[in-house]
């Protein structure tokens, strides 16, 4: 449903998006990740027909974003980071108004149906200025869904929400992705891991990774990882000296409440590790497998990209 080939967008001498290529199928939720200025919002604006690319090609639901811009807009439901709401309208009135602009038949009934689907039917007569931010996000989702588009593009849909509201929006996104294509931008890495089928990690306008979180973990994690929690150790240097000297241990990294021990290849160091900790006079409180998180993957890839590119010159704050 989304097909992007060598897409580039430049603002004068600054290139925000650099020849990216990816696709997303129906029924797939694809997470779009990257630091501020990586090019996420620029790419989303191109895919919604908001702005043209400088070069390359992008198709949404079979329509070219440049040649068939109106058809693309009919095929996309877009929730920008700042939801464009009219505070003096009622919830029902606003969604009905958007439905009318979209040419949706029986706009009133459709607005009521979509508000019910996002859990806002009971507040349909409330003024938008009088509802919470979480409810406004739901209204934003309703306006994006009112014309029943096959593609949803959501830019940071949970930003600024409290934990309960965030969980509710994530559940809605998972449900919407069952029969639609969803491109989901977020800076919350755990959120992408919970919601998305695949993730695209963008840095400095380039794709540095595109796959499922599981495959990315397997690709970057060269050996096993253990989380170890010890009691009585003088400090990280001493723990590193004892555990790091065990044959097969590649690295010992302090983390909150303990240490992550990276193991070379298929070596099993658990028995030797436990023995070494006890012989050092410390208590071994916990030892368990520790899978590489999406946050670890993100840091590894963006740090690698930065080291390969060198210092960024003249970098601007385009999203």
Secondary structure, 3 states (H helix, E strand, C coil): CEEEEEEEEEECCEEEEEEEEEEECCCCEEEEECCCCCCHHHHHHHHCCCCCCCEEEEEECCEECCCCHHHHHHHEEEECCCCCCCCCCEHHHHHHHHHHHCCCCCHHHHHHHHHHHCCCHHHCCCEHHHCCHHHHHHHHHHHHHCCCCCEEEEECCCCCCCHHHHHHHHHHHHHHCCCCEEEEECCCHHHHHHHCCEEEEEECCEEEEEECHHHHHHHHCCCCEEEEEEECCCCHHHHHHHHHCCCCEEEEEEECCEEEEEECCCCCCHHHHHHHHHHCCCEEEEEEECCCCHHHHHHHHHHHHHHHHCCCCCCCCCC
